[in-house]
Amino acid sequence: MIEKLKEIQHELKTQDNRCTADPIFLVEECERIYGMDSEYVDDYVWYDSENYSEADQEEAKTLDDLDDQLENIPIPWQKCYYFDKWKTVHSFFTEKAAQEYVDSCYYRHRGKLRVYADSLYRNDEMKMIRDYILNLE
């Protein structure tokens, strides 16, 4: 166990902390929420309501060209505004461990994954554990 803690210590001392004091690295998954009002979001996709899928780039370009003439849009397609919500699925002391999780477990998740650096600000318990690892002899 000491060897593993020493490896974590080495990563903590040498990693890019992304200008964050006491960073914690979060793996976040994107959850796309469809059906938003166009007054509140700008992003949209063309959605096939029969096959439950988004249009690819070529289909989207064709549908965008037809968008001025609503009656010419094929029936299963709908312009659907959305919002991407990022939710935390795991947290790690090191960016390396977070990226290893993304690389090895991506297939367990429906949405895109990303590594995000957050701060342990006002989390004295986690900072105490992090400091303990950093100061191992």
NUMAR-27844 format. One record per atom (N, C-alpha, C): residue number from 1; residue in three letters; x, y, z. Coordinates in steps of 0.2 Angstrom, whole numbers, always signed. Layout:
# residues N
+--------+------+-------+-------+-------+
| kolmar | voba |    px |    py |    pz |
+--------+------+-------+-------+-------+
|    NUM |  Ala |     X |     Y |     Z |
...
+--------+------+-------+-------+-------+
This chain:
# residues 137
+--------+------+-------+-------+-------+
| kolmar | voba |    px |    py |    pz |
+--------+------+-------+-------+-------+
|      1 |  Met |    +4 |    -6 |    +0 |
|      1 |  Met |    +0 |    +0 |    +0 |
|      1 |  Met |    +4 |    +6 |    +0 |
|      2 |  Ile |   +10 |    +6 |    +4 |
|      2 |  Ile |   +14 |   +12 |    +4 |
|      2 |  Ile |   +17 |   +13 |    -3 |
|      3 |  Glu |   +18 |    +8 |    -7 |
|      3 |  Glu |   +21 |    +9 |   -14 |
|      3 |  Glu |   +16 |   +13 |   -18 |
|      4 |  Lys |   +10 |   +11 |   -18 |
|      4 |  Lys |    +4 |   +14 |   -21 |
|      4 |  Lys |    +3 |   +22 |   -19 |
|      5 |  Leu |    +4 |   +23 |   -13 |
|      5 |  Leu |    +3 |   +30 |   -10 |
|      5 |  Leu |    +9 |   +34 |   -12 |
|      6 |  Lys |   +15 |   +31 |   -13 |
|      6 |  Lys |   +21 |   +35 |   -16 |
|      6 |  Lys |   +20 |   +36 |   -23 |
|      7 |  Glu |   +17 |   +32 |   -27 |
|      7 |  Glu |   +15 |   +34 |   -34 |
|      7 |  Glu |   +10 |   +39 |   -34 |
|      8 |  Ile |    +5 |   +39 |   -30 |
|      8 |  Ile |    +0 |   +45 |   -30 |
|      8 |  Ile |    +4 |   +51 |   -28 |
|      9 |  Gln |    +8 |   +51 |   -23 |
|      9 |  Gln |   +12 |   +57 |   -20 |
|      9 |  Gln |   +16 |   +60 |   -26 |
|     10 |  His |   +20 |   +55 |   -30 |
|     10 |  His |   +24 |   +58 |   -36 |
|     10 |  His |   +19 |   +61 |   -41 |
|     11 |  Glu |   +13 |   +59 |   -42 |
|     11 |  Glu |    +9 |   +62 |   -47 |
|     11 |  Glu |    +6 |   +68 |   -44 |
|     12 |  Leu |    +5 |   +69 |   -38 |
|     12 |  Leu |    +2 |   +75 |   -35 |
|     12 |  Leu |    +8 |   +80 |   -35 |
|     13 |  Lys |   +14 |   +78 |   -34 |
|     13 |  Lys |   +19 |   +83 |   -34 |
|     13 |  Lys |   +21 |   +86 |   -41 |
|     14 |  Thr |   +20 |   +82 |   -46 |
|     14 |  Thr |   +22 |   +83 |   -53 |
|     14 |  Thr |   +17 |   +85 |   -58 |
|     15 |  Gln |   +11 |   +84 |   -57 |
|     15 |  Gln |    +5 |   +85 |   -61 |
|     15 |  Gln |    +4 |   +92 |   -62 |
|     16 |  Asp |    +1 |   +94 |   -68 |
|     16 |  Asp |    -2 |  +101 |   -69 |
|     16 |  Asp |    -8 |  +102 |   -65 |
|     17 |  Asn |    -8 |  +106 |   -60 |
|     17 |  Asn |   -14 |  +107 |   -56 |
|     17 |  Asn |   -19 |  +112 |   -59 |
|     18 |  Arg |   -18 |  +114 |   -65 |
|     18 |  Arg |   -22 |  +119 |   -69 |
|     18 |  Arg |   -24 |  +125 |   -65 |
|     19 |  Cys |   -19 |  +128 |   -62 |
|     19 |  Cys |   -20 |  +134 |   -58 |
|     19 |  Cys |   -25 |  +134 |   -52 |
|     20 |  Thr |   -26 |  +128 |   -50 |
|     20 |  Thr |   -31 |  +127 |   -44 |
|     20 |  Thr |   -27 |  +124 |   -38 |
|     21 |  Ala |   -29 |  +128 |   -33 |
|     21 |  Ala |   -26 |  +126 |   -26 |
|     21 |  Ala |   -30 |  +120 |   -24 |
|     22 |  Asp |   -26 |  +115 |   -21 |
|     22 |  Asp |   -29 |  +108 |   -19 |
|     22 |  Asp |   -34 |  +105 |   -24 |
|     23 |  Pro |   -32 |  +104 |   -30 |
|     23 |  Pro |   -36 |  +101 |   -35 |
|     23 |  Pro |   -39 |   +94 |   -33 |
|     24 |  Ile |   -45 |   +93 |   -36 |
|     24 |  Ile |   -47 |   +86 |   -36 |
|     24 |  Ile |   -50 |   +85 |   -43 |
|     25 |  Phe |   -48 |   +80 |   -46 |
|     25 |  Phe |   -50 |   +79 |   -53 |
|     25 |  Phe |   -56 |   +74 |   -54 |
|     26 |  Leu |   -61 |   +77 |   -57 |
|     26 |  Leu |   -68 |   +74 |   -58 |
|     26 |  Leu |   -69 |   +71 |   -65 |
|     27 |  Val |   -71 |   +65 |   -65 |
|     27 |  Val |   -74 |   +63 |   -72 |
|     27 |  Val |   -81 |   +65 |   -72 |
|     28 |  Glu |   -83 |   +68 |   -78 |
|     28 |  Glu |   -90 |   +70 |   -78 |
|     28 |  Glu |   -92 |   +67 |   -85 |
|     29 |  Glu |   -99 |   +66 |   -85 |
|     29 |  Glu |  -102 |   +63 |   -90 |
|     29 |  Glu |  -107 |   +68 |   -93 |
|     30 |  Cys |  -108 |   +69 |   -99 |
|     30 |  Cys |  -113 |   +74 |  -102 |
|     30 |  Cys |  -119 |   +70 |  -103 |
|     31 |  Glu |  -124 |   +74 |  -100 |
|     31 |  Glu |  -131 |   +72 |  -101 |
|     31 |  Glu |  -135 |   +77 |  -105 |
|     32 |  Arg |  -137 |   +75 |  -111 |
|     32 |  Arg |  -140 |   +80 |  -116 |
|     32 |  Arg |  -148 |   +80 |  -114 |
|     33 |  Ile |  -150 |   +86 |  -113 |
|     33 |  Ile |  -157 |   +87 |  -111 |
|     33 |  Ile |  -161 |   +90 |  -117 |
|     34 |  Tyr |  -165 |   +86 |  -121 |
|     34 |  Tyr |  -168 |   +89 |  -126 |
|     34 |  Tyr |  -175 |   +92 |  -125 |
|     35 |  Gly |  -177 |   +96 |  -129 |
|     35 |  Gly |  -184 |   +99 |  -129 |
|     35 |  Gly |  -184 |  +106 |  -125 |
|     36 |  Met |  -178 |  +109 |  -125 |
|     36 |  Met |  -177 |  +116 |  -122 |
|     36 |  Met |  -181 |  +121 |  -127 |
|     37 |  Asp |  -183 |  +127 |  -124 |
|     37 |  Asp |  -186 |  +132 |  -128 |
|     37 |  Asp |  -180 |  +136 |  -131 |
|     38 |  Ser |  -181 |  +138 |  -138 |
|     38 |  Ser |  -176 |  +141 |  -141 |
|     38 |  Ser |  -174 |  +148 |  -139 |
|     39 |  Glu |  -179 |  +151 |  -134 |
|     39 |  Glu |  -178 |  +157 |  -131 |
|     39 |  Glu |  -172 |  +157 |  -126 |
|     40 |  Tyr |  -170 |  +151 |  -124 |
|     40 |  Tyr |  -166 |  +150 |  -118 |
|     40 |  Tyr |  -159 |  +147 |  -120 |
|     41 |  Val |  -159 |  +143 |  -126 |
|     41 |  Val |  -153 |  +140 |  -128 |
|     41 |  Val |  -152 |  +141 |  -136 |
|     42 |  Asp |  -146 |  +141 |  -138 |
|     42 |  Asp |  -145 |  +142 |  -145 |
|     42 |  Asp |  -143 |  +135 |  -149 |
|     43 |  Asp |  -141 |  +130 |  -145 |
|     43 |  Asp |  -139 |  +124 |  -148 |
|     43 |  Asp |  -145 |  +120 |  -150 |
|     44 |  Tyr |  -145 |  +117 |  -156 |
|     44 |  Tyr |  -150 |  +112 |  -158 |
|     44 |  Tyr |  -147 |  +107 |  -162 |
|     45 |  Val |  -151 |  +101 |  -163 |
|     45 |  Val |  -149 |   +96 |  -167 |
|     45 |  Val |  -156 |   +94 |  -171 |
|     46 |  Trp |  -155 |   +91 |  -177 |
|     46 |  Trp |  -161 |   +88 |  -180 |
|     46 |  Trp |  -162 |   +81 |  -178 |
|     47 |  Tyr |  -168 |   +80 |  -175 |
|     47 |  Tyr |  -169 |   +73 |  -172 |
|     47 |  Tyr |  -174 |   +69 |  -176 |
|     48 |  Asp |  -172 |   +63 |  -177 |
|     48 |  Asp |  -177 |   +58 |  -180 |
|     48 |  Asp |  -181 |   +55 |  -175 |
|     49 |  Ser |  -188 |   +57 |  -175 |
|     49 |  Ser |  -192 |   +54 |  -169 |
|     49 |  Ser |  -194 |   +47 |  -171 |
|     50 |  Glu |  -193 |   +44 |  -177 |
|     50 |  Glu |  -195 |   +37 |  -178 |
|     50 |  Glu |  -189 |   +33 |  -176 |
|     51 |  Asn |  -183 |   +35 |  -177 |
|     51 |  Asn |  -177 |   +31 |  -176 |
|     51 |  Asn |  -173 |   +33 |  -169 |
|     52 |  Tyr |  -175 |   +38 |  -166 |
|     52 |  Tyr |  -172 |   +40 |  -160 |
|     52 |  Tyr |  -165 |   +42 |  -161 |
|     53 |  Ser |  -163 |   +46 |  -166 |
|     53 |  Ser |  -156 |   +47 |  -167 |
|     53 |  Ser |  -156 |   +54 |  -170 |
|     54 |  Glu |  -150 |   +57 |  -169 |
|     54 |  Glu |  -148 |   +64 |  -171 |
|     54 |  Glu |  -146 |   +63 |  -179 |
|     55 |  Ala |  -147 |   +69 |  -182 |
|     55 |  Ala |  -144 |   +69 |  -189 |
|     55 |  Ala |  -137 |   +69 |  -189 |
|     56 |  Asp |  -134 |   +66 |  -194 |
|     56 |  Asp |  -126 |   +67 |  -195 |
|     56 |  Asp |  -125 |   +74 |  -198 |
|     57 |  Gln |  -119 |   +76 |  -199 |
|     57 |  Gln |  -117 |   +83 |  -202 |
|     57 |  Gln |  -120 |   +84 |  -209 |
|     58 |  Glu |  -120 |   +79 |  -213 |
|     58 |  Glu |  -123 |   +80 |  -220 |
|     58 |  Glu |  -131 |   +81 |  -220 |
|     59 |  Glu |  -134 |   +76 |  -216 |
|     59 |  Glu |  -141 |   +77 |  -215 |
|     59 |  Glu |  -143 |   +84 |  -212 |
|     60 |  Ala |  -139 |   +86 |  -207 |
|     60 |  Ala |  -141 |   +92 |  -203 |
|     60 |  Ala |  -140 |   +98 |  -208 |
|     61 |  Lys |  -135 |   +98 |  -212 |
|     61 |  Lys |  -134 |  +103 |  -217 |
|     61 |  Lys |  -140 |  +104 |  -222 |
|     62 |  Thr |  -142 |   +98 |  -225 |
|     62 |  Thr |  -148 |   +98 |  -229 |
|     62 |  Thr |  -154 |  +100 |  -225 |
|     63 |  Leu |  -155 |   +98 |  -219 |
|     63 |  Leu |  -161 |  +100 |  -216 |
|     63 |  Leu |  -161 |  +108 |  -214 |
|     64 |  Asp |  -155 |  +110 |  -212 |
|     64 |  Asp |  -154 |  +117 |  -211 |
|     64 |  Asp |  -156 |  +122 |  -217 |
|     65 |  Asp |  -154 |  +119 |  -223 |
|     65 |  Asp |  -156 |  +123 |  -229 |
|     65 |  Asp |  -164 |  +123 |  -230 |
|     66 |  Leu |  -167 |  +118 |  -228 |
|     66 |  Leu |  -174 |  +117 |  -229 |
|     66 |  Leu |  -178 |  +121 |  -223 |
|     67 |  Asp |  -174 |  +123 |  -218 |
|     67 |  Asp |  -178 |  +125 |  -212 |
|     67 |  Asp |  -182 |  +132 |  -213 |
|     68 |  Asp |  -180 |  +135 |  -219 |
|     68 |  Asp |  -185 |  +141 |  -220 |
|     68 |  Asp |  -191 |  +139 |  -222 |
|     69 |  Gln |  -192 |  +134 |  -225 |
|     69 |  Gln |  -198 |  +131 |  -228 |
|     69 |  Gln |  -201 |  +125 |  -224 |
|     70 |  Leu |  -204 |  +127 |  -219 |
|     70 |  Leu |  -206 |  +122 |  -214 |
|     70 |  Leu |  -210 |  +116 |  -217 |
|     71 |  Glu |  -214 |  +117 |  -222 |
|     71 |  Glu |  -218 |  +112 |  -225 |
|     71 |  Glu |  -213 |  +107 |  -229 |
|     72 |  Asn |  -207 |  +108 |  -231 |
|     72 |  Asn |  -203 |  +104 |  -235 |
|     72 |  Asn |  -198 |   +99 |  -230 |
|     73 |  Ile |  -199 |  +100 |  -224 |
|     73 |  Ile |  -195 |   +96 |  -219 |
|     73 |  Ile |  -198 |   +89 |  -219 |
|     74 |  Pro |  -194 |   +84 |  -220 |
|     74 |  Pro |  -197 |   +77 |  -220 |
|     74 |  Pro |  -200 |   +75 |  -213 |
|     75 |  Ile |  -205 |   +72 |  -213 |
|     75 |  Ile |  -209 |   +71 |  -207 |
|     75 |  Ile |  -206 |   +68 |  -201 |
|     76 |  Pro |  -201 |   +63 |  -201 |
|     76 |  Pro |  -198 |   +61 |  -194 |
|     76 |  Pro |  -194 |   +66 |  -191 |
|     77 |  Trp |  -191 |   +71 |  -195 |
|     77 |  Trp |  -186 |   +76 |  -192 |
|     77 |  Trp |  -189 |   +82 |  -189 |
|     78 |  Gln |  -186 |   +83 |  -183 |
|     78 |  Gln |  -188 |   +89 |  -179 |
|     78 |  Gln |  -182 |   +93 |  -177 |
|     79 |  Lys |  -183 |   +99 |  -177 |
|     79 |  Lys |  -177 |  +104 |  -174 |
|     79 |  Lys |  -178 |  +104 |  -167 |
|     80 |  Cys |  -173 |  +101 |  -163 |
|     80 |  Cys |  -174 |  +100 |  -156 |
|     80 |  Cys |  -168 |  +104 |  -153 |
|     81 |  Tyr |  -170 |  +109 |  -149 |
|     81 |  Tyr |  -165 |  +113 |  -145 |
|     81 |  Tyr |  -163 |  +109 |  -138 |
|     82 |  Tyr |  -157 |  +109 |  -136 |
|     82 |  Tyr |  -155 |  +105 |  -131 |
|     82 |  Tyr |  -150 |  +109 |  -126 |
|     83 |  Phe |  -149 |  +106 |  -120 |
|     83 |  Phe |  -144 |  +109 |  -116 |
|     83 |  Phe |  -140 |  +103 |  -113 |
|     84 |  Asp |  -133 |  +104 |  -113 |
|     84 |  Asp |  -129 |   +99 |  -111 |
|     84 |  Asp |  -127 |  +100 |  -103 |
|     85 |  Lys |  -129 |   +95 |   -99 |
|     85 |  Lys |  -128 |   +95 |   -92 |
|     85 |  Lys |  -122 |   +90 |   -90 |
|     86 |  Trp |  -117 |   +93 |   -87 |
|     86 |  Trp |  -111 |   +89 |   -85 |
|     86 |  Trp |  -112 |   +86 |   -78 |
|     87 |  Lys |  -112 |   +80 |   -77 |
|     87 |  Lys |  -113 |   +77 |   -70 |
|     87 |  Lys |  -107 |   +73 |   -68 |
|     88 |  Thr |  -105 |   +74 |   -62 |
|     88 |  Thr |   -99 |   +70 |   -59 |
|     88 |  Thr |  -101 |   +63 |   -58 |
|     89 |  Val |   -96 |   +58 |   -61 |
|     89 |  Val |   -97 |   +51 |   -60 |
|     89 |  Val |   -92 |   +48 |   -56 |
|     90 |  His |   -86 |   +51 |   -55 |
|     90 |  His |   -80 |   +49 |   -51 |
|     90 |  His |   -76 |   +55 |   -49 |
|     91 |  Ser |   -72 |   +54 |   -44 |
|     91 |  Ser |   -67 |   +59 |   -42 |
|     91 |  Ser |   -60 |   +56 |   -40 |
|     92 |  Phe |   -55 |   +59 |   -42 |
|     92 |  Phe |   -48 |   +56 |   -41 |
|     92 |  Phe |   -44 |   +62 |   -38 |
|     93 |  Phe |   -38 |   +60 |   -35 |
|     93 |  Phe |   -33 |   +64 |   -32 |
|     93 |  Phe |   -29 |   +67 |   -38 |
|     94 |  Thr |   -28 |   +62 |   -43 |
|     94 |  Thr |   -23 |   +64 |   -49 |
|     94 |  Thr |   -27 |   +64 |   -55 |
|     95 |  Glu |   -25 |   +68 |   -60 |
|     95 |  Glu |   -27 |   +69 |   -67 |
|     95 |  Glu |   -26 |   +62 |   -70 |
|     96 |  Lys |   -20 |   +59 |   -69 |
|     96 |  Lys |   -18 |   +53 |   -72 |
|     96 |  Lys |   -23 |   +47 |   -71 |
|     97 |  Ala |   -25 |   +47 |   -65 |
|     97 |  Ala |   -30 |   +42 |   -63 |
|     97 |  Ala |   -37 |   +43 |   -66 |
|     98 |  Ala |   -39 |   +49 |   -66 |
|     98 |  Ala |   -45 |   +51 |   -69 |
|     98 |  Ala |   -45 |   +49 |   -77 |
|     99 |  Gln |   -40 |   +51 |   -80 |
|     99 |  Gln |   -39 |   +50 |   -87 |
|     99 |  Gln |   -39 |   +42 |   -89 |
|    100 |  Glu |   -36 |   +38 |   -84 |
|    100 |  Glu |   -36 |   +31 |   -85 |
|    100 |  Glu |   -43 |   +28 |   -84 |
|    101 |  Tyr |   -47 |   +31 |   -80 |
|    101 |  Tyr |   -54 |   +29 |   -79 |
|    101 |  Tyr |   -57 |   +30 |   -86 |
|    102 |  Val |   -57 |   +36 |   -88 |
|    102 |  Val |   -60 |   +38 |   -95 |
|    102 |  Val |   -58 |   +33 |  -100 |
|    103 |  Asp |   -52 |   +32 |  -101 |
|    103 |  Asp |   -49 |   +28 |  -106 |
|    103 |  Asp |   -51 |   +20 |  -105 |
|    104 |  Ser |   -52 |   +18 |   -99 |
|    104 |  Ser |   -54 |   +11 |   -98 |
|    104 |  Ser |   -61 |    +9 |   -97 |
|    105 |  Cys |   -65 |   +14 |   -95 |
|    105 |  Cys |   -72 |   +13 |   -93 |
|    105 |  Cys |   -77 |   +17 |   -97 |
|    106 |  Tyr |   -75 |   +20 |  -103 |
|    106 |  Tyr |   -79 |   +24 |  -107 |
|    106 |  Tyr |   -86 |   +21 |  -109 |
|    107 |  Tyr |   -85 |   +14 |  -110 |
|    107 |  Tyr |   -90 |   +10 |  -113 |
|    107 |  Tyr |   -96 |    +9 |  -108 |
|    108 |  Arg |   -95 |   +11 |  -102 |
|    108 |  Arg |  -100 |   +10 |   -96 |
|    108 |  Arg |  -105 |   +16 |   -96 |
|    109 |  His |  -103 |   +21 |  -100 |
|    109 |  His |  -107 |   +28 |  -100 |
|    109 |  His |  -110 |   +29 |  -107 |
|    110 |  Arg |  -116 |   +32 |  -106 |
|    110 |  Arg |  -120 |   +34 |  -112 |
|    110 |  Arg |  -117 |   +40 |  -116 |
|    111 |  Gly |  -115 |   +45 |  -111 |
|    111 |  Gly |  -113 |   +52 |  -114 |
|    111 |  Gly |  -106 |   +52 |  -115 |
|    112 |  Lys |  -103 |   +58 |  -117 |
|    112 |  Lys |   -96 |   +60 |  -118 |
|    112 |  Lys |   -94 |   +60 |  -111 |
|    113 |  Leu |   -87 |   +59 |  -110 |
|    113 |  Leu |   -84 |   +60 |  -103 |
|    113 |  Leu |   -78 |   +65 |  -104 |
|    114 |  Arg |   -77 |   +68 |   -98 |
|    114 |  Arg |   -72 |   +73 |   -98 |
|    114 |  Arg |   -69 |   +73 |   -91 |
|    115 |  Val |   -62 |   +75 |   -91 |
|    115 |  Val |   -59 |   +76 |   -84 |
|    115 |  Val |   -59 |   +84 |   -83 |
|    116 |  Tyr |   -62 |   +85 |   -77 |
|    116 |  Tyr |   -63 |   +92 |   -75 |
|    116 |  Tyr |   -59 |   +93 |   -68 |
|    117 |  Ala |   -55 |   +99 |   -68 |
|    117 |  Ala |   -52 |  +100 |   -61 |
|    117 |  Ala |   -56 |  +105 |   -57 |
|    118 |  Asp |   -57 |  +103 |   -51 |
|    118 |  Asp |   -61 |  +107 |   -46 |
|    118 |  Asp |   -57 |  +108 |   -40 |
|    119 |  Ser |   -59 |  +112 |   -35 |
|    119 |  Ser |   -55 |  +113 |   -30 |
|    119 |  Ser |   -58 |  +110 |   -23 |
|    120 |  Leu |   -53 |  +108 |   -19 |
|    120 |  Leu |   -56 |  +105 |   -12 |
|    120 |  Leu |   -57 |  +111 |    -7 |
|    121 |  Tyr |   -58 |  +117 |   -10 |
|    121 |  Tyr |   -59 |  +123 |    -6 |
|    121 |  Tyr |   -65 |  +121 |    -1 |
|    122 |  Arg |   -64 |  +123 |    +6 |
|    122 |  Arg |   -68 |  +121 |   +11 |
|    122 |  Arg |   -70 |  +114 |   +12 |
|    123 |  Asn |   -66 |  +110 |   +10 |
|    123 |  Asn |   -67 |  +102 |   +11 |
|    123 |  Asn |   -61 |  +100 |   +15 |
|    124 |  Asp |   -61 |  +102 |   +22 |
|    124 |  Asp |   -55 |  +100 |   +26 |
|    124 |  Asp |   -53 |   +93 |   +26 |
|    125 |  Glu |   -58 |   +88 |   +26 |
|    125 |  Glu |   -57 |   +81 |   +27 |
|    125 |  Glu |   -52 |   +79 |   +21 |
|    126 |  Met |   -54 |   +81 |   +15 |
|    126 |  Met |   -51 |   +79 |    +9 |
|    126 |  Met |   -44 |   +82 |    +8 |
|    127 |  Lys |   -44 |   +88 |   +10 |
|    127 |  Lys |   -37 |   +92 |   +10 |
|    127 |  Lys |   -32 |   +88 |   +15 |
|    128 |  Met |   -35 |   +86 |   +21 |
|    128 |  Met |   -31 |   +83 |   +26 |
|    128 |  Met |   -28 |   +76 |   +23 |
|    129 |  Ile |   -32 |   +73 |   +19 |
|    129 |  Ile |   -30 |   +66 |   +16 |
|    129 |  Ile |   -24 |   +68 |   +11 |
|    130 |  Arg |   -26 |   +73 |    +7 |
|    130 |  Arg |   -21 |   +75 |    +1 |
|    130 |  Arg |   -15 |   +77 |    +4 |
|    131 |  Asp |   -15 |   +81 |    +9 |
|    131 |  Asp |    -9 |   +84 |   +13 |
|    131 |  Asp |    -5 |   +78 |   +16 |
|    132 |  Tyr |    -8 |   +73 |   +19 |
|    132 |  Tyr |    -5 |   +67 |   +22 |
|    132 |  Tyr |    -1 |   +63 |   +16 |
|    133 |  Ile |    -4 |   +62 |   +10 |
|    133 |  Ile |    -1 |   +59 |    +5 |
|    133 |  Ile |    +5 |   +63 |    +2 |
|    134 |  Leu |    +4 |   +69 |    +2 |
|    134 |  Leu |   +10 |   +74 |    -1 |
|    134 |  Leu |   +16 |   +74 |    +4 |
|    135 |  Asn |   +15 |   +73 |   +11 |
|    135 |  Asn |   +20 |   +73 |   +15 |
|    135 |  Asn |   +23 |   +66 |   +18 |
|    136 |  Leu |   +21 |   +61 |   +15 |
|    136 |  Leu |   +24 |   +55 |   +16 |
|    136 |  Leu |   +31 |   +55 |   +16 |
|    137 |  Glu |   +34 |   +51 |   +20 |
|    137 |  Glu |   +42 |   +51 |   +20 |
|    137 |  Glu |   +44 |   +44 |   +17 |
+--------+------+-------+-------+-------+
